[in-house]
Amino acid sequence: ASERVLLRSLSGGGAAADAAVDLNTTNFDDVLKSSPTSYAIVEFFAHWCPACRNYKPQYERVAKLFNGPDSAHPGIILMARVDCAMKVNTILCDRFSVGHYPMLLWGPPAKFVDAKWDPKQENSGIQSIDDGRTSQRLLNWINKRIGSSFNLDDEKYENEDLLPRNTSDPEQIIRAIFDVEEATAKAFEIILEHKMIKPETRASLIKFFQLLAAHHPSKKCRRGSAELLVNFDEMWPSSHLLLNSEMTQMHGSGASDSIAVCGKEAPRGYWIFCRGSKNDTRGFSCGLWVLIHSLSVKVEDGESQSAFTAIRDFIHNFFICEECRRHFYDMCLSVKTPFESTRALSLWLWQTHNKVNERLMKEEKSLGTGDPSFPKSLWPPRQLCPTCQLTPATSTEVQWNEDEVFKFLVKYYGQTLASPSTKVTSASHSQTDLLTTNDSASSAVSAELVPVWAALGIALASVTFGALACFWRAQQKNRKYSHHLRSLKNI
Ligand SMILES: Cc1cc2nc3c(=O)[nH]c(=O)nc-3n(C[C@H](O)[C@H](O)[C@H](O)COP(=O)(O)OP(=O)(O)OC[C@H]3O[C@@H](n4cnc5c(N)ncnc54)[C@H](O)[C@@H]3O)c2cc1C
């Protein structure tokens, strides 16, 4: 529920919702723990306090800059508030020594979690904002604190020079978990919208969802994919089980609407790591790349070939950028020997992505169609991985140290990119720590949160994703059998 609160407010859901997120004792720690932002501001107020009522529009004006899909600078600061006049919040407000209203505290979201604070406390990571009485003064305080130059009149996609550059900032990939969820949910939305599940594409979608159920970096998407697999045959029956009249209704049942492949909040309609400086750049295709890289480093050696075919066929059948899927498929066709290791698969995908980058580098330059803030380049740049390139910086040709590249890919896409809950620990680490933190997301499937059958599916899948296939097939056989019995009864 707390995650819903956070996502609803970050995505601006709800009728004319305030931009600032309302927190209370129940959701405070969880919302801050799940926040993808670098900083948080919490306003402690009392609803009966006239000064607080007057202050609300001032605070809201700043909150609108940072919270919601239309905000000018999403993903940087979570702006929240707690009503200390509500009895239920007394202990929470005491934890932060609230002595006057309104009182504003600043810090990284993780520092607020399970924390106590008092004004004399040093080095807690939380500090009081002493000069935030108007929206302009609050923004001045923020700008001074983080060296930014945000303006109250900033609008979406303005001041994009303020966006952190993901090419050189290893911390940025932590936020990509939101975009990987977004890309997965968006892909599924497109598949449904364009009625792309057909007898000839059905099997490849099942294989891709098996891969997602086992290795998606987001727990929510692993759970949603497992749920989708278990219900797949009912929603999109295999063609030989259908009458002709039913075939036409394959997409019309509406049952698929109830499947939220990455939770009910996704797709949310905005991007964080993959956010472009223009409306029509980056976004979905960036999220899709990040998803498939993260899958490639998570599979076991023995799964690498089946993961390759699952990714190849998914892109071929369901990525409706004609040029992209055709080029990608051609590159897949040039693979002559089956993959036998995670290393071979992830390095192949990295090289393939670099070939696309190289081609687009020229195309975008001549056509002026790229995102000016994110020009294509060979990846990873030296700032991200100093040991990956063997050649000196001055050299025009780049020679790679593939052992180092593989190590880097595993850390970047496999360990640093994690579910928000595990990210919080990372957020308090230094940049170097970020690249060495162990991700427990893939193993931390919570039994209480996952329906029994899905948990079983995931547990099997985490052994190998082939095992999930067996589990799934057994489910389908049972279903087919009961479907068959039903048909016999009807005759
Ligand atoms: C399978 C596929 C094929 C595509 N083919 C085409 C095409 O033929 N023509 C076309 O115009 N567009 C194509 N696209 C879209 C294009 O590649 C970009 O996704 C899009 O232009 C947005 O670029 P971006 O700057 O967000 O970075 P992207 O290229 O989308 O990369 C996303 C992120 O991945 C990381 N990254 C970059 N390079 C690598 C690498 N080599 N290995 C690992 N990680 C890396 C970076 O952090 C980057 O920000 C394709 C997309 C996909 C998913």
Ligand as a Chemical Component Dictionary entry (heavy atoms), coordinates in Angstrom:
data_LIG
# 
_chem_comp.id                   LIG 
_chem_comp.type                 NON-POLYMER 
_chem_comp.pdbx_formal_charge   0 
_chem_comp.three_letter_code    LIG 
# 
loop_
_chem_comp_atom.comp_id 
_chem_comp_atom.atom_id 
_chem_comp_atom.alt_atom_id 
_chem_comp_atom.type_symbol 
_chem_comp_atom.charge 
_chem_comp_atom.model_Cartn_x 
_chem_comp_atom.model_Cartn_y 
_chem_comp_atom.model_Cartn_z 
_chem_comp_atom.pdbx_ordinal 
LIG C1  C1  C 0 16.649 -4.374 -29.635 1  
LIG C2  C2  C 0 16.663 -2.939 -30.070 2  
LIG C3  C3  C 0 17.059 -2.613 -31.360 3  
LIG C4  C4  C 0 17.065 -1.276 -31.789 4  
LIG N1  N1  N 0 17.401 -0.974 -33.075 5  
LIG C5  C5  C 0 17.298 0.308  -33.517 6  
LIG C6  C6  C 0 17.512 0.630  -34.886 7  
LIG O1  O1  O 0 17.825 -0.225 -35.684 8  
LIG N2  N2  N 0 17.362 1.938  -35.276 9  
LIG C7  C7  C 0 16.995 2.908  -34.390 10 
LIG O2  O2  O 0 16.870 4.079  -34.783 11 
LIG N3  N3  N 0 16.798 2.632  -33.087 12 
LIG C8  C8  C 0 16.930 1.360  -32.633 13 
LIG N4  N4  N 0 16.682 1.058  -31.328 14 
LIG C9  C9  C 0 16.491 2.174  -30.371 15 
LIG C10 C10 C 0 17.868 2.733  -29.936 16 
LIG O3  O3  O 0 18.824 1.700  -29.793 17 
LIG C11 C11 C 0 17.811 3.467  -28.608 18 
LIG O4  O4  O 0 17.147 2.663  -27.659 19 
LIG C12 C12 C 0 17.099 4.803  -28.670 20 
LIG O5  O5  O 0 17.671 5.606  -29.658 21 
LIG C13 C13 C 0 17.235 5.537  -27.307 22 
LIG O6  O6  O 0 18.625 5.712  -27.025 23 
LIG P1  P1  P 0 19.208 6.037  -25.598 24 
LIG O7  O7  O 0 20.113 7.205  -25.712 25 
LIG O8  O8  O 0 18.149 6.117  -24.593 26 
LIG O9  O9  O 0 20.172 4.799  -25.238 27 
LIG P2  P2  P 0 19.925 3.290  -25.550 28 
LIG O10 O10 O 0 20.752 2.904  -26.725 29 
LIG O11 O11 O 0 18.494 2.978  -25.569 30 
LIG O12 O12 O 0 20.575 2.589  -24.280 31 
LIG C14 C14 C 0 19.928 2.588  -23.014 32 
LIG C15 C15 C 0 20.996 2.598  -21.948 33 
LIG O13 O13 O 0 21.775 1.398  -22.054 34 
LIG C16 C16 C 0 23.143 1.660  -21.729 35 
LIG N5  N5  N 0 23.938 1.204  -22.876 36 
LIG C17 C17 C 0 24.275 1.883  -24.004 37 
LIG N6  N6  N 0 24.999 1.101  -24.797 38 
LIG C18 C18 C 0 25.138 -0.090 -24.180 39 
LIG C19 C19 C 0 25.796 -1.318 -24.509 40 
LIG N7  N7  N 0 26.493 -1.452 -25.627 41 
LIG N8  N8  N 0 25.696 -2.344 -23.642 42 
LIG C20 C20 C 0 25.035 -2.228 -22.487 43 
LIG N9  N9  N 0 24.406 -1.088 -22.121 44 
LIG C21 C21 C 0 24.458 -0.038 -22.952 45 
LIG C22 C22 C 0 23.251 3.139  -21.459 46 
LIG O14 O14 O 0 23.194 3.342  -20.080 47 
LIG C23 C23 C 0 22.011 3.719  -22.127 48 
LIG O15 O15 O 0 21.567 4.875  -21.493 49 
LIG C24 C24 C 0 16.674 -0.261 -30.889 50 
LIG C25 C25 C 0 16.275 -0.596 -29.586 51 
LIG C26 C26 C 0 16.265 -1.910 -29.176 52 
LIG C27 C27 C 0 15.799 -2.266 -27.783 53 
# 
loop_
_chem_comp_bond.comp_id 
_chem_comp_bond.atom_id_1 
_chem_comp_bond.atom_id_2 
_chem_comp_bond.value_order 
_chem_comp_bond.pdbx_ordinal 
LIG C1  C2  SING 1  
LIG C2  C3  SING 2  
LIG C2  C26 DOUB 3  
LIG C3  C4  DOUB 4  
LIG C4  N1  SING 5  
LIG C4  C24 SING 6  
LIG N1  C5  DOUB 7  
LIG C5  C6  SING 8  
LIG C5  C8  SING 9  
LIG C6  O1  DOUB 10 
LIG C6  N2  SING 11 
LIG N2  C7  SING 12 
LIG C7  O2  DOUB 13 
LIG C7  N3  SING 14 
LIG N3  C8  DOUB 15 
LIG C8  N4  SING 16 
LIG N4  C9  SING 17 
LIG N4  C24 SING 18 
LIG C9  C10 SING 19 
LIG C10 O3  SING 20 
LIG C10 C11 SING 21 
LIG C11 O4  SING 22 
LIG C11 C12 SING 23 
LIG C12 O5  SING 24 
LIG C12 C13 SING 25 
LIG C13 O6  SING 26 
LIG O6  P1  SING 27 
LIG P1  O7  DOUB 28 
LIG P1  O8  SING 29 
LIG P1  O9  SING 30 
LIG O9  P2  SING 31 
LIG P2  O10 DOUB 32 
LIG P2  O11 SING 33 
LIG P2  O12 SING 34 
LIG O12 C14 SING 35 
LIG C14 C15 SING 36 
LIG C15 O13 SING 37 
LIG C15 C23 SING 38 
LIG O13 C16 SING 39 
LIG C16 N5  SING 40 
LIG C16 C22 SING 41 
LIG N5  C17 SING 42 
LIG N5  C21 SING 43 
LIG C17 N6  DOUB 44 
LIG N6  C18 SING 45 
LIG C18 C19 SING 46 
LIG C18 C21 DOUB 47 
LIG C19 N7  SING 48 
LIG C19 N8  DOUB 49 
LIG N8  C20 SING 50 
LIG C20 N9  DOUB 51 
LIG N9  C21 SING 52 
LIG C22 O14 SING 53 
LIG C22 C23 SING 54 
LIG C23 O15 SING 55 
LIG C24 C25 DOUB 56 
LIG C25 C26 SING 57 
LIG C26 C27 SING 58 
# 
